[in-house]
Amino acid sequence: MPRWIFPLIILLAIILIVEIYAFQAFKTISKNKFVRFSFLFLSLAVYVNFLITMLTYSRSDGQTPQFQMAVGLLLTFTIPKLVIIIMLFGEDMYRWIAKGISAISSGETKSLPSRRKFISQLALGLAAIPFASFIYGIIQGKYNYKVIKYQLSFKDLPDAFDGFTITQISDIHSGSFTNKEKIQYGVDLINQQKSDIMLFTGDIVNNTADEMNDWIDVFDKLEAKEGKYSILGNHDYGDYIDWKSPEDKKDNFKAVKDIHKKIGFDLLLDEHRYLEKDGQKIALLGVENWGKGFNQAGDLQKASANIKKEDFKILMSHDPSHWEEKVKKDDFNYHLTLSGHTHGLQMGIEIPGWFKWSPSQFVYKQWAGLYEEAGRFINVNRGFGYHAFPGRVGIWPEITVIELKKA
């Protein structure tokens, strides 16, 4: 028996249980057979569409809009059903326990109490919340750009840079875009911040350089008074698709790097630049991608060559695990690190200043927003674009503006 048969049987059993519970709840709001079978047909169509997409999907194509939509529909119709099964399974446990207690106390075996209609309807009502959220996230949420501003103070910031502003964007993922008007709105919002410099922290494409062809005339309009600088992300290396030859992959990588020049960014590949004002300077460093457990191309020591320890330093490193594993512990003192990569998983719950949660936090210690340890900061940008799931739910696309202040 092939090794994949048993996991497949388990998966199908889980899907069957989820669908049985969901259908039991749905029956409480409609006795019309046409409505009920429409519900079953729609659920089956989502699974079949996903299965066909996966069977016909080729890694050489990268993540197509069809692939992303299949994933989006699967999540939209499955996650709400998990809410239903949690509530109904919980009530089933209560019913079985009540039956057991009754049998012990009376000595008689009684029939299982019937499920309360109210519980099923309540489960459906609660499930409607994530369902509506996912629909909104796919249609509009992925364009719900938010400008998030921070003011950071440092004792050793050169006086000339007091009030210096940085706009950070990250994870464009141009291969996912479909609406030029909405993307243009996001670019205009970036320019409205009128920051001194603009920093892009990686993943300009999903996989191939040609994904950016239709968007160069949009992103080359980005403006910053003192310059625009960028680094690479893990997707920019073309590691996630099958290439016909190593030469094709190499040519694509060169083309991806050339995109940065076409849109006016200075791409830093384990390099640094000094930013100067009134005879004073700060160091801006950019490393290639470095992720915990994969694609550790970045060389922090190479990027820091010829920089003094006492220099004020801003580091661009795509994956925040680099900061957690290497940067924050380095006694060379990198004052501010700017990352992206996580997207906050593009779904979660955020109440600014009160609460922040996403499944992303189970993978990354720093997954969205500003973090500080021992006077060293990292900002993890939630990303401008989207990937895999064609939407955003609760974790909105981000434009970060950071103002540096002399403490």
TORGU-439813 format. One record per residue (C-alpha): residue number from 0; x negated, y negated, z negated. Coordinates in nm, 3 decimals, padded with zeros to 5 digits. Each point is the difference from the previous one (the first is absolute). Layout:
BEGIN
NUM,X,Y,Z;
...
REM end
This chain:
BEGIN
0,00.000,00.000,00.000;
1,-00.142,-00.343,00.095;
2,-00.105,-00.211,-00.303;
3,00.235,-00.281,00.095;
4,00.318,00.215,-00.015;
5,00.035,-00.003,-00.380;
6,-00.040,-00.380,-00.041;
7,00.248,-00.046,00.287;
8,00.256,00.224,-00.175;
9,-00.043,-00.200,-00.321;
10,00.044,-00.328,00.190;
11,00.314,00.123,00.176;
12,00.142,00.121,-00.333;
13,-00.058,-00.344,-00.155;
14,00.164,-00.172,00.298;
15,00.298,00.235,-00.024;
16,00.047,-00.070,-00.372;
17,-00.024,-00.376,00.055;
18,00.255,00.012,00.281;
19,00.242,00.218,-00.200;
20,-00.002,-00.243,-00.292;
21,00.031,-00.303,00.230;
22,00.294,00.157,00.182;
23,00.173,00.086,-00.328;
24,-00.022,-00.364,-00.103;
25,00.112,-00.126,00.341;
26,00.312,00.220,-00.010;
27,00.130,-00.203,-00.295;
28,00.044,-00.315,00.209;
29,00.161,00.155,00.306;
30,00.224,00.300,00.067;
31,-00.005,-00.065,00.374;
32,-00.171,00.294,00.172;
33,-00.125,-00.217,00.286;
34,-00.171,-00.237,-00.244;
35,-00.153,00.288,-00.193;
36,-00.135,00.175,00.307;
37,-00.129,-00.333,00.134;
38,-00.204,-00.028,-00.320;
39,-00.140,00.350,00.051;
40,-00.071,-00.064,00.368;
41,-00.184,-00.326,-00.074;
42,-00.215,00.169,-00.264;
43,-00.081,00.286,00.237;
44,-00.080,-00.243,00.283;
45,-00.256,-00.181,-00.218;
46,-00.179,00.328,-00.083;
47,00.009,00.121,00.360;
48,-00.129,-00.333,00.129;
49,-00.291,00.012,-00.246;
50,-00.078,00.362,00.085;
51,00.003,-00.065,00.376;
52,-00.217,-00.311,-00.047;
53,-00.256,00.195,-00.202;
54,-00.007,00.291,00.249;
55,-00.047,-00.231,00.300;
56,-00.233,-00.244,-00.177;
57,-00.357,-00.016,00.128;
58,-00.284,-00.138,-00.209;
59,-00.144,-00.152,00.317;
60,00.304,-00.232,00.017;
61,-00.043,-00.142,-00.348;
62,00.305,-00.112,-00.195;
63,00.261,-00.086,00.260;
64,00.315,-00.204,-00.081;
65,00.196,00.324,00.046;
66,-00.213,00.173,-00.265;
67,00.039,-00.290,-00.242;
68,00.377,-00.014,00.050;
69,00.032,00.375,-00.061;
70,-00.185,-00.045,-00.329;
71,00.211,-00.304,-00.085;
72,00.330,00.179,00.061;
73,-00.112,00.304,-00.199;
74,-00.089,-00.215,-00.303;
75,00.315,-00.212,00.035;
76,00.231,00.302,-00.008;
77,-00.199,00.219,-00.242;
78,-00.104,-00.225,-00.289;
79,00.359,-00.107,-00.084;
80,00.096,00.368,-00.016;
81,-00.267,00.054,-00.264;
82,00.189,-00.250,-00.217;
83,00.315,00.209,00.049;
84,-00.166,00.330,-00.085;
85,-00.158,-00.142,-00.317;
86,00.340,-00.110,-00.131;
87,00.199,00.304,00.106;
88,-00.265,00.249,-00.111;
89,-00.008,-00.181,-00.334;
90,00.376,00.041,-00.032;
91,-00.027,00.367,00.098;
92,-00.249,00.054,-00.280;
93,00.242,-00.167,-00.240;
94,00.288,00.222,00.122;
95,-00.201,00.319,-00.042;
96,-00.119,-00.102,-00.345;
97,00.358,-00.088,-00.101;
98,00.118,00.339,00.124;
99,-00.276,00.176,-00.194;
100,00.080,-00.183,-00.324;
101,00.370,00.073,00.044;
102,-00.070,00.369,00.058;
103,-00.220,00.023,-00.310;
104,00.246,-00.181,-00.226;
105,00.317,00.178,00.120;
106,-00.143,00.332,00.102;
107,00.188,-00.023,00.330;
108,-00.133,-00.056,00.349;
109,00.178,-00.296,00.156;
110,-00.013,-00.131,00.356;
111,-00.245,-00.276,00.083;
112,00.152,-00.348,-00.051;
113,00.076,-00.171,00.331;
114,-00.225,-00.278,00.124;
115,00.131,-00.344,-00.081;
116,00.096,-00.202,00.306;
117,-00.127,-00.316,-00.167;
118,-00.357,00.136,-00.018;
119,-00.003,00.085,00.370;
120,00.130,-00.342,00.095;
121,-00.250,-00.170,-00.232;
122,-00.282,00.202,00.159;
123,00.111,-00.110,00.347;
124,00.021,-00.362,-00.114;
125,-00.354,00.008,-00.138;
126,-00.128,00.181,00.310;
127,00.142,-00.279,00.215;
128,-00.252,-00.242,-00.152;
129,-00.317,00.166,00.141;
130,00.186,00.084,00.322;
131,00.087,-00.366,00.060;
132,-00.350,-00.104,-00.108;
133,-00.164,00.228,00.255;
134,00.232,-00.121,00.277;
135,-00.087,-00.361,-00.088;
136,-00.370,00.088,-00.025;
137,-00.006,00.142,00.353;
138,00.203,-00.279,00.159;
139,-00.122,-00.308,-00.185;
140,-00.216,00.083,-00.303;
141,-00.315,00.058,00.205;
142,00.019,-00.367,00.108;
143,00.082,-00.138,-00.346;
144,-00.338,-00.176,-00.032;
145,-00.091,-00.132,-00.343;
146,-00.267,-00.258,-00.081;
147,-00.162,00.088,-00.332;
148,-00.226,-00.261,-00.158;
149,-00.268,00.032,-00.268;
150,-00.234,-00.248,-00.165;
151,-00.322,00.159,-00.130;
152,-00.252,-00.178,-00.222;
153,-00.371,00.078,-00.023;
154,-00.264,-00.167,-00.213;
155,-00.273,00.055,00.258;
156,00.195,-00.118,00.304;
157,-00.202,-00.274,00.177;
158,00.159,-00.341,-00.061;
159,00.043,-00.064,00.373;
160,00.236,00.299,00.025;
161,00.237,-00.114,-00.274;
162,00.341,00.015,00.170;
163,-00.125,00.214,00.291;
164,00.287,00.205,00.147;
165,00.004,00.344,00.159;
166,00.279,00.163,00.198;
167,-00.027,00.378,00.001;
168,00.191,00.225,00.238;
169,-00.046,00.373,00.041;
170,00.125,00.311,00.181;
171,00.148,-00.148,00.316;
172,00.056,00.345,00.159;
173,00.092,-00.153,00.335;
174,00.093,00.339,00.147;
175,00.316,-00.001,-00.211;
176,00.131,-00.339,00.116;
177,00.312,-00.032,00.216;
178,00.134,-00.354,-00.057;
179,-00.221,-00.283,00.125;
180,00.223,-00.277,-00.133;
181,-00.017,00.135,-00.355;
182,-00.378,00.048,00.016;
183,-00.042,-00.353,00.134;
184,00.200,-00.125,-00.299;
185,-00.244,00.181,-00.232;
186,-00.301,-00.150,00.177;
187,00.155,-00.349,-00.022;
188,00.053,00.052,-00.373;
189,-00.368,00.090,-00.040;
190,-00.105,-00.319,00.179;
191,00.231,-00.210,-00.217;
192,-00.221,00.079,-00.301;
193,-00.281,-00.213,00.154;
194,-00.272,00.175,-00.203;
195,-00.370,-00.074,00.031;
196,-00.085,00.352,00.119;
197,00.196,00.304,00.115;
198,-00.104,00.354,-00.087;
199,00.138,00.314,00.162;
200,-00.071,00.320,-00.193;
201,00.038,00.275,00.259;
202,00.227,00.231,00.200;
203,00.072,-00.214,00.303;
204,00.139,00.303,00.188;
205,00.145,00.341,-00.082;
206,-00.245,00.190,00.219;
207,-00.083,-00.146,00.341;
208,-00.121,-00.341,00.115;
209,00.266,-00.033,00.271;
210,00.268,-00.024,-00.270;
211,-00.109,-00.361,-00.043;
212,00.027,-00.098,00.368;
213,00.348,-00.154,-00.030;
214,-00.081,-00.180,-00.324;
215,-00.332,-00.174,00.066;
216,00.178,-00.312,00.127;
217,00.187,-00.013,-00.333;
218,-00.285,00.060,-00.243;
219,-00.252,-00.218,00.182;
220,00.213,-00.294,-00.122;
221,-00.104,00.059,-00.362;
222,-00.179,-00.305,-00.140;
223,-00.232,-00.079,-00.292;
224,-00.205,-00.316,-00.051;
225,-00.327,00.166,-00.102;
226,00.020,00.323,00.202;
227,00.157,00.343,00.025;
228,-00.174,00.319,-00.111;
229,00.098,00.366,00.010;
230,-00.097,00.361,-00.074;
231,00.107,00.345,00.121;
232,00.249,00.235,-00.162;
233,00.022,00.378,00.010;
234,00.243,00.001,00.295;
235,-00.235,-00.210,00.214;
236,-00.243,00.291,00.043;
237,00.243,00.214,00.202;
238,-00.037,00.296,-00.235;
239,00.368,00.097,-00.003;
240,00.052,00.108,00.360;
241,-00.155,00.262,00.226;
242,-00.231,-00.152,00.259;
243,-00.082,00.165,00.332;
244,-00.368,-00.057,-00.064;
245,-00.234,-00.163,-00.255;
246,-00.073,-00.267,00.260;
247,00.366,-00.102,00.013;
248,00.007,-00.044,-00.375;
249,-00.321,-00.201,00.009;
250,00.134,-00.226,00.276;
251,00.322,-00.055,-00.192;
252,-00.192,-00.096,-00.314;
253,-00.196,-00.259,00.194;
254,00.324,-00.135,00.149;
255,00.155,-00.027,-00.348;
256,-00.296,-00.204,-00.120;
257,00.028,-00.223,00.307;
258,00.360,-00.083,-00.094;
259,-00.126,-00.204,-00.295;
260,-00.198,-00.225,00.234;
261,00.298,-00.043,00.230;
262,00.216,-00.134,-00.282;
263,-00.277,-00.218,-00.142;
264,-00.116,00.202,-00.301;
265,-00.361,00.056,-00.104;
266,-00.014,00.375,-00.069;
267,-00.231,00.090,-00.289;
268,-00.151,00.349,00.023;
269,-00.192,00.046,-00.325;
270,-00.104,-00.364,00.035;
271,00.037,-00.331,-00.177;
272,00.040,-00.364,00.085;
273,-00.071,-00.304,-00.215;
274,00.277,-00.259,-00.018;
275,-00.143,-00.346,-00.062;
276,00.151,-00.323,-00.135;
277,-00.184,-00.313,-00.113;
278,-00.331,00.183,-00.021;
279,00.144,00.284,-00.210;
280,00.093,00.349,00.114;
281,00.185,00.320,-00.082;
282,-00.059,00.342,00.153;
283,00.269,00.180,00.201;
284,-00.066,00.372,00.049;
285,00.180,00.256,00.214;
286,-00.055,00.376,-00.008;
287,00.121,00.274,00.229;
288,00.267,00.230,-00.137;
289,-00.084,00.183,-00.322;
290,00.269,00.224,-00.149;
291,-00.016,00.241,-00.290;
292,-00.040,00.343,00.153;
293,00.001,-00.105,00.367;
294,-00.160,-00.225,00.263;
295,-00.267,-00.155,-00.220;
296,-00.161,-00.203,00.276;
297,-00.041,-00.320,-00.203;
298,-00.345,-00.093,-00.130;
299,00.026,-00.256,-00.279;
300,-00.376,-00.026,-00.046;
301,-00.052,-00.075,00.368;
302,00.268,-00.269,-00.007;
303,-00.164,-00.153,-00.309;
304,-00.351,-00.012,00.144;
305,-00.159,-00.345,-00.047;
306,00.276,-00.113,-00.237;
307,-00.098,-00.113,-00.348;
308,00.161,00.147,-00.309;
309,00.095,-00.346,-00.125;
310,00.182,-00.089,00.323;
311,00.377,-00.022,-00.018;
312,00.132,00.293,00.205;
313,00.322,00.089,00.179;
314,00.014,00.357,00.133;
315,00.233,00.138,00.266;
316,00.044,00.378,-00.032;
317,00.307,00.165,00.153;
318,00.064,00.281,-00.248;
319,00.051,-00.102,-00.368;
320,-00.146,00.332,-00.118;
321,-00.338,-00.148,00.099;
322,00.043,-00.266,-00.270;
323,00.109,00.256,-00.257;
324,-00.282,00.247,00.077;
325,-00.291,-00.228,00.087;
326,00.047,-00.375,00.014;
327,00.133,-00.092,-00.344;
328,-00.279,00.198,-00.168;
329,-00.278,-00.160,00.206;
330,-00.208,-00.240,-00.211;
331,-00.060,-00.211,00.312;
332,00.333,-00.162,-00.098;
333,00.246,-00.027,00.286;
334,00.234,-00.268,-00.129;
335,00.298,00.058,00.228;
336,00.082,00.302,00.217;
337,00.275,-00.004,00.262;
338,00.156,00.328,00.115;
339,00.311,00.145,00.163;
340,00.057,00.355,00.124;
341,00.273,00.120,-00.241;
342,00.297,-00.204,00.139;
343,00.149,00.069,-00.345;
344,00.128,00.306,00.193;
345,00.248,-00.249,00.156;
346,00.258,00.102,-00.258;
347,00.049,-00.067,-00.367;
348,00.150,-00.243,-00.249;
349,-00.149,-00.337,-00.090;
350,00.138,-00.264,-00.233;
351,-00.272,-00.271,00.002;
352,-00.150,-00.048,-00.343;
353,00.204,00.282,-00.153;
354,-00.017,00.333,00.174;
355,-00.189,00.168,00.282;
356,00.031,00.363,00.110;
357,-00.078,00.205,00.309;
358,-00.103,00.361,00.064;
359,-00.324,-00.158,00.125;
360,-00.111,-00.050,-00.360;
361,-00.038,00.376,-00.043;
362,-00.277,-00.008,00.262;
363,-00.166,-00.339,-00.051;
364,-00.073,-00.168,-00.331;
365,00.004,-00.337,00.177;
366,00.280,00.021,00.256;
367,00.160,-00.344,00.041;
368,-00.074,-00.347,-00.130;
369,-00.273,-00.150,-00.217;
370,-00.206,00.195,-00.253;
371,-00.282,-00.110,-00.230;
372,-00.264,00.178,-00.206;
373,-00.282,-00.172,-00.186;
374,00.045,-00.319,00.198;
375,-00.010,00.175,00.338;
376,00.309,-00.013,00.218;
377,00.150,00.204,00.280;
378,00.306,-00.090,00.204;
379,00.170,00.287,00.181;
380,00.205,-00.152,00.281;
381,00.324,00.187,00.075;
382,-00.062,-00.030,00.374;
383,00.145,-00.203,00.286;
384,00.123,00.289,00.213;
385,00.133,00.349,-00.064;
386,-00.102,00.355,00.077;
387,00.160,00.348,00.005;
388,00.328,-00.117,-00.156;
389,00.138,-00.273,00.231;
390,00.117,-00.229,-00.277;
391,-00.053,-00.138,-00.348;
392,00.216,00.052,-00.307;
393,-00.076,-00.223,-00.299;
394,-00.369,-00.037,00.091;
395,00.004,-00.285,00.250;
396,-00.264,-00.102,00.256;
397,-00.244,-00.239,-00.160;
398,-00.198,-00.315,00.074;
399,-00.234,-00.076,-00.290;
400,-00.129,-00.349,-00.078;
401,-00.277,-00.027,-00.262;
402,-00.129,-00.331,-00.134;
403,-00.342,00.005,-00.166;
404,-00.044,-00.230,-00.299;
405,-00.297,-00.103,-00.210;
406,00.069,00.118,-00.353;
REM end
